[in-house]
Amino acid sequence: MGGILLAGLLAGGCGAGEQGGSATPASPAVREARAVVASTPPPSAYRGPTTGPPAQPSAPVVFVAADLTDGGIAAVARGVQEAARAIGWPLQILDGQANVVGESEALHAALRLRPGGIILGGVDAAEQQPALREARAQGVPVVGWHAAPRPGPDPKLGLFTNVTSDPAAVARLAADYAIAGSNGTATVAIFTDSEYAIDTYTSELMAADIRTCGGCSVLETFDSPVSTASIGAVSLVAALLERYGKRVNYLLAVNGAFIDGASTALTGAGLRGDQEPFSLAAGEGVESEFGRVRGDEYQKASVAEPLNLEGWQLIDELNRARAGQPPSGYVAPPRLITQSDVPSGAVFDPPSGYRENYTRIWRR
């Protein structure tokens, strides 16, 4: 991966210190970061599991979204819709309206439908324990997308499994991009939303990775709601620039909505889209982010998950739960998207044949 932009990053920004006789060799942290940034998962990494139970009898499924205006959640919902049609299950989508109370009301409405399964789309499972205990009492399996900090089953939270790329891999790609791009001099601000455990975990991991680089530092971590980030980040970034000026060279965010707001502030400060501070979104990867990366408009890269594939995986995991089998254990790797390889579609949708793979499993 990384054709044009990555080659320039490695040969210029990261390797500049090694050019000529008076060059200073890159530090171990920078060399390691460059290796991580240059790595690319093979297409086979996105095929999903190889075996599983055949499709269980048709039963209604409810997708409870934390906020359908969030591009990542909406993209996953579209994948769930595709997969539900393929397996032959009716699907209903409910919107939690970007707040804990709305999510609780949507979850209880889902339970009143006596569904064959519930999917949490970005809903933090820890915040919804009363409803999840009720689901367990009713025997309704629950799977989550970004519903807990880590991928895999979480019986304590009432999740058959949680579908997400490994936040540690997501965070490392984001932080290492800044370390490599700055040649070990990254001074970053991080934007997160503590309402969601996975966002907190990802932002903490990004900060920890930045601090492994001796010449790098985390200036501040901002905690602000994702639902209002396109507005809230404007004042946060304006204040950041006032405090630190040119010291800040990277903005790392757990959601592209923060970069929406940052772009407004950077424009207001008279900065061009191709000037520092450079922005990167860690996780998801949606159309608005790709547009900014493609146009070099205040976002250099995005750490993207295969959102449509994860929608298919959610249906497959529910099918396993209904068949009395364990979760698949499949975890899709994230991919660093740069200007040289921005997807043409709305999301990163690898041509790996995962749709055919899941359909084959269900129809056997």
C-alpha positions as CSV (number, residue, x, y, z in Angstrom):
1,M,0.0,0.0,0.0
2,G,0.9,3.6,0.1
3,G,2.2,4.1,-3.5
4,I,2.7,7.8,-4.1
5,L,2.1,9.4,-0.7
6,L,3.6,6.6,1.3
7,A,6.7,6.5,-0.9
8,G,7.1,10.2,-0.4
9,L,6.6,9.8,3.3
10,L,9.2,7.1,3.7
11,A,11.8,8.6,1.3
12,G,11.2,12.2,2.3
13,G,9.6,12.9,5.7
14,C,10.8,9.8,7.4
15,G,14.1,9.2,5.7
16,A,15.2,12.8,5.3
17,G,17.5,12.5,8.2
18,E,19.3,9.7,6.5
19,Q,20.1,11.6,3.2
20,G,23.6,12.8,2.6
21,G,26.9,12.4,4.5
22,S,25.8,14.4,7.6
23,A,22.5,12.4,8.0
24,T,21.4,11.3,11.4
25,P,20.1,7.7,11.3
26,A,16.4,7.2,12.1
27,S,15.7,6.2,15.7
28,P,14.4,2.6,16.4
29,A,11.0,4.1,17.1
30,V,10.9,5.8,13.7
31,R,12.2,2.7,11.9
32,E,9.6,0.5,13.6
33,A,6.8,3.1,12.8
34,R,7.8,3.2,9.1
35,A,7.6,-0.6,8.9
36,V,4.1,-0.6,10.5
37,V,2.9,2.1,8.1
38,A,4.3,0.3,5.1
39,S,2.6,-3.0,5.9
40,T,-0.6,-4.0,4.0
41,P,-3.0,-6.9,4.9
42,P,-3.4,-9.3,2.0
43,P,-6.9,-9.7,0.4
44,S,-7.2,-13.1,2.1
45,A,-7.3,-11.3,5.4
46,Y,-10.8,-10.0,4.5
47,R,-12.6,-13.2,3.5
48,G,-14.1,-13.9,6.9
49,P,-14.2,-17.3,8.5
50,T,-13.9,-20.5,6.4
51,T,-16.6,-22.6,8.1
52,G,-19.8,-22.1,10.1
53,P,-23.4,-23.3,10.6
54,P,-25.9,-23.1,7.8
55,A,-28.6,-20.4,7.9
56,Q,-31.0,-20.8,10.8
57,P,-34.7,-20.4,10.4
58,S,-36.0,-17.0,9.5
59,A,-36.5,-14.7,12.5
60,P,-36.6,-10.9,12.8
61,V,-33.4,-9.1,13.8
62,V,-33.2,-5.6,15.2
63,F,-30.2,-3.3,14.6
64,V,-30.1,-0.7,17.3
65,A,-27.9,2.2,16.2
66,A,-26.3,4.7,18.5
67,D,-26.7,7.4,15.9
68,L,-27.6,6.8,12.3
69,T,-26.1,10.2,11.3
70,D,-22.7,8.7,12.1
71,G,-21.2,7.6,8.8
72,G,-19.5,4.5,10.2
73,I,-22.6,3.2,11.9
74,A,-24.7,3.9,8.8
75,A,-22.2,2.0,6.7
76,V,-22.3,-1.0,9.0
77,A,-26.1,-0.9,8.9
78,R,-26.0,-1.1,5.1
79,G,-23.8,-4.1,5.4
80,V,-26.2,-5.7,7.9
81,Q,-29.1,-5.0,5.5
82,E,-27.2,-6.8,2.6
83,A,-26.4,-9.8,4.8
84,A,-29.9,-10.1,6.2
85,R,-31.4,-10.2,2.7
86,A,-28.8,-12.9,1.8
87,I,-29.6,-15.1,4.7
88,G,-33.3,-14.5,4.5
89,W,-34.0,-12.7,7.8
90,P,-36.3,-9.7,8.3
91,L,-34.5,-6.7,9.7
92,Q,-35.7,-3.6,11.6
93,I,-33.4,-0.6,12.3
94,L,-33.9,1.6,15.3
95,D,-32.0,4.9,16.0
96,G,-30.8,5.7,19.5
97,Q,-30.5,9.4,18.6
98,A,-27.0,9.8,19.8
99,N,-27.7,9.6,23.6
100,V,-27.8,7.0,26.3
101,V,-31.5,7.5,27.0
102,G,-32.5,7.2,23.4
103,E,-30.4,4.1,23.0
104,S,-32.1,2.5,26.1
105,E,-35.5,3.3,24.7
106,A,-34.6,1.8,21.3
107,L,-33.2,-1.4,23.0
108,H,-36.4,-1.9,25.1
109,A,-38.5,-1.3,21.9
110,A,-36.4,-4.0,20.2
111,L,-37.0,-6.4,23.1
112,R,-40.7,-5.9,22.9
113,L,-40.6,-7.3,19.4
114,R,-39.3,-10.6,20.7
115,P,-36.6,-10.8,18.0
116,G,-34.4,-13.6,17.1
117,G,-31.4,-11.4,17.8
118,I,-30.2,-7.8,18.4
119,I,-27.3,-6.0,17.0
120,L,-25.8,-3.0,18.9
121,G,-24.5,-0.5,16.3
122,G,-22.0,1.7,18.2
123,V,-24.0,1.4,21.4
124,D,-21.8,1.0,24.4
125,A,-22.8,-2.2,26.1
126,A,-21.6,-1.1,29.5
127,E,-24.1,1.8,29.4
128,Q,-27.1,-0.5,28.6
129,Q,-26.8,-3.3,31.2
130,P,-30.5,-3.3,32.3
131,A,-31.7,-4.0,28.8
132,L,-29.0,-6.5,28.1
133,R,-29.9,-8.4,31.3
134,E,-33.4,-8.5,30.0
135,A,-32.2,-9.8,26.6
136,R,-30.3,-12.6,28.4
137,A,-33.4,-13.5,30.4
138,Q,-35.5,-13.7,27.2
139,G,-32.9,-15.8,25.5
140,V,-32.3,-13.1,22.8
141,P,-28.7,-13.2,21.6
142,V,-26.9,-9.8,21.3
143,V,-23.9,-9.0,19.2
144,G,-22.2,-5.7,19.0
145,W,-20.3,-3.5,16.6
146,H,-17.9,-1.2,18.6
147,A,-20.0,-2.0,21.6
148,A,-17.0,-2.9,23.8
149,P,-13.3,-1.9,23.9
150,R,-12.1,-5.2,22.3
151,P,-13.2,-7.7,19.7
152,G,-14.7,-11.1,20.7
153,P,-17.1,-12.4,23.2
154,D,-17.9,-10.5,26.4
155,P,-20.3,-12.5,28.6
156,K,-20.0,-10.0,31.4
157,L,-21.5,-7.3,29.2
158,G,-24.0,-9.7,27.7
159,L,-22.4,-9.8,24.3
160,F,-22.2,-13.0,22.3
161,T,-19.4,-11.2,20.6
162,N,-18.2,-7.7,19.7
163,V,-17.2,-7.0,16.0
164,T,-14.4,-4.6,15.5
165,S,-10.9,-4.4,14.2
166,D,-8.4,-4.7,17.1
167,P,-8.3,-1.1,18.6
168,A,-4.6,-1.8,19.4
169,A,-3.9,-2.2,15.7
170,V,-6.0,0.8,14.7
171,A,-4.3,3.0,17.3
172,R,-0.8,1.8,16.4
173,L,-1.3,2.6,12.7
174,A,-2.5,6.1,13.5
175,A,0.2,6.9,15.9
176,D,2.9,5.3,13.8
177,Y,1.8,7.3,10.8
178,A,2.5,10.5,12.8
179,I,5.8,9.2,14.2
180,A,7.0,8.2,10.7
181,G,5.7,11.3,9.0
182,S,7.4,13.6,11.4
183,N,10.6,11.6,11.5
184,G,10.2,11.2,15.2
185,T,9.2,14.7,16.1
186,A,5.4,14.3,16.3
187,T,3.7,16.7,18.7
188,V,0.0,15.7,18.7
189,A,-3.4,16.5,20.0
190,I,-5.8,13.6,20.4
191,F,-9.6,13.8,20.1
192,T,-11.9,11.2,21.8
193,D,-15.3,10.7,23.3
194,S,-15.3,9.0,26.8
195,E,-19.0,8.1,26.4
196,Y,-17.7,5.1,24.3
197,A,-15.3,2.7,25.9
198,I,-13.8,1.7,22.6
199,D,-13.0,5.3,21.8
200,T,-11.4,5.9,25.2
201,Y,-9.3,2.7,24.8
202,T,-8.2,3.6,21.3
203,S,-7.2,7.2,22.3
204,E,-5.2,5.9,25.3
205,L,-3.4,3.4,23.0
206,M,-2.5,6.2,20.5
207,A,-1.1,8.3,23.3
208,A,0.9,5.5,24.7
209,D,2.4,4.7,21.3
210,I,3.3,8.3,20.6
211,R,5.1,8.4,23.9
212,T,7.4,5.4,22.9
213,C,9.0,7.9,20.5
214,G,11.6,9.9,22.4
215,G,11.2,13.0,20.3
216,C,7.4,13.0,20.2
217,S,4.8,14.2,22.7
218,V,1.1,14.4,23.3
219,L,0.2,18.0,23.9
220,E,-3.4,17.4,25.0
221,T,-6.3,14.9,24.8
222,F,-9.7,16.4,24.2
223,D,-12.8,14.6,25.4
224,S,-15.8,15.8,23.4
225,P,-19.0,14.1,22.1
226,V,-18.7,12.6,18.7
227,S,-22.3,13.5,17.9
228,T,-21.5,17.3,18.0
229,A,-17.8,17.0,17.1
230,S,-18.1,18.8,13.7
231,I,-19.2,21.9,15.8
232,G,-17.4,21.3,19.1
233,A,-14.0,20.7,17.5
234,V,-13.9,24.1,15.9
235,S,-13.4,25.9,19.2
236,L,-11.1,23.2,20.6
237,V,-8.7,23.4,17.6
238,A,-8.8,27.2,17.6
239,A,-7.8,27.2,21.2
240,L,-5.1,24.6,20.6
241,L,-3.5,26.7,17.8
242,E,-3.6,29.7,20.1
243,R,-1.8,27.8,22.9
244,Y,0.8,25.9,20.9
245,G,1.0,27.6,17.5
246,K,3.3,25.7,15.1
247,R,4.3,23.2,17.8
248,V,1.3,21.0,17.0
249,N,1.9,19.1,13.8
250,Y,-0.6,16.2,14.0
251,L,-4.3,15.9,15.1
252,L,-5.3,12.3,15.8
253,A,-9.1,11.6,16.2
254,V,-11.2,8.5,16.9
255,N,-13.8,9.7,14.5
256,G,-13.7,11.7,11.3
257,A,-16.4,14.1,12.7
258,F,-13.6,15.7,14.8
259,I,-11.7,16.5,11.6
260,D,-14.8,18.1,10.1
261,G,-14.6,20.7,12.9
262,A,-10.8,20.9,12.8
263,S,-11.0,21.8,9.1
264,T,-13.2,24.7,9.9
265,A,-10.8,26.0,12.5
266,L,-7.7,25.5,10.4
267,T,-9.3,27.3,7.5
268,G,-10.2,30.1,9.9
269,A,-6.6,30.3,11.0
270,G,-5.5,30.8,7.4
271,L,-3.9,27.4,7.0
272,R,-4.1,25.4,3.7
273,G,-5.3,21.8,3.7
274,D,-1.8,20.6,2.9
275,Q,-0.1,22.4,5.8
276,E,0.6,21.3,9.4
277,P,-1.1,20.3,11.5
278,F,-2.0,17.1,9.6
279,S,-5.1,15.2,10.6
280,L,-5.8,11.5,10.7
281,A,-8.9,9.6,11.8
282,A,-8.4,6.3,13.6
283,G,-11.1,3.8,12.9
284,E,-14.2,3.5,10.7
285,G,-13.2,5.2,7.4
286,V,-16.1,6.9,5.6
287,E,-16.8,8.9,2.4
288,S,-16.3,12.3,3.9
289,E,-12.8,11.3,5.2
290,F,-11.9,9.8,1.9
291,G,-12.9,13.0,0.1
292,R,-10.6,15.0,2.4
293,V,-7.7,12.6,2.0
294,R,-8.2,12.5,-1.8
295,G,-8.1,16.3,-2.1
296,D,-5.4,16.8,0.5
297,E,-7.8,18.9,2.5
298,Y,-6.9,18.9,6.2
299,Q,-6.7,15.1,6.4
300,K,-3.6,13.0,5.4
301,A,-4.9,9.5,6.1
302,S,-7.6,7.4,7.6
303,V,-7.3,4.1,9.4
304,A,-10.3,2.3,7.9
305,E,-12.2,-0.8,8.9
306,P,-14.1,-2.9,6.3
307,L,-17.4,-1.6,7.5
308,N,-19.6,-3.4,5.0
309,L,-17.8,-6.7,5.7
310,E,-18.3,-6.2,9.4
311,G,-22.1,-5.8,8.8
312,W,-22.0,-9.3,7.2
313,Q,-20.0,-10.6,10.1
314,L,-22.6,-9.3,12.6
315,I,-25.3,-11.4,10.8
316,D,-23.0,-14.4,10.7
317,E,-22.3,-14.1,14.4
318,L,-26.0,-14.0,15.2
319,N,-26.4,-17.1,13.1
320,R,-23.8,-18.9,15.1
321,A,-25.4,-17.8,18.4
322,R,-28.8,-19.1,17.2
323,A,-27.2,-22.4,16.1
324,G,-25.7,-22.9,19.5
325,Q,-22.1,-22.6,18.2
326,P,-19.3,-20.3,19.5
327,P,-18.3,-17.0,17.8
328,S,-16.2,-17.2,14.7
329,G,-13.2,-15.6,16.2
330,Y,-12.6,-13.6,13.0
331,V,-11.2,-10.1,13.4
332,A,-10.7,-8.0,10.3
333,P,-7.5,-6.0,10.2
334,P,-7.6,-2.2,9.7
335,R,-6.0,-0.6,6.7
336,L,-4.2,2.7,6.4
337,I,-5.8,4.7,3.6
338,T,-3.6,7.5,2.0
339,Q,-4.0,9.7,-1.0
340,S,-2.5,7.1,-3.3
341,D,-5.1,4.5,-2.6
342,V,-8.3,6.1,-1.6
343,P,-11.3,3.8,-2.3
344,S,-13.6,5.0,-5.1
345,G,-16.7,4.0,-3.0
346,A,-18.1,5.4,0.2
347,V,-16.2,2.9,2.4
348,F,-13.2,0.6,2.2
349,D,-14.8,-2.5,0.8
350,P,-12.1,-5.1,-0.1
351,P,-12.7,-7.2,-3.2
352,S,-12.0,-10.4,-1.3
353,G,-15.1,-12.4,-2.0
354,Y,-16.4,-12.2,1.5
355,R,-20.0,-11.9,0.4
356,E,-19.7,-15.1,-1.6
357,N,-17.9,-16.8,1.3
358,Y,-20.6,-16.0,3.8
359,T,-23.3,-17.0,1.4
360,R,-21.6,-20.3,0.7
361,I,-21.4,-21.0,4.5
362,W,-25.1,-20.3,5.0
363,R,-26.3,-22.3,2.1
364,R,-24.4,-25.5,2.6
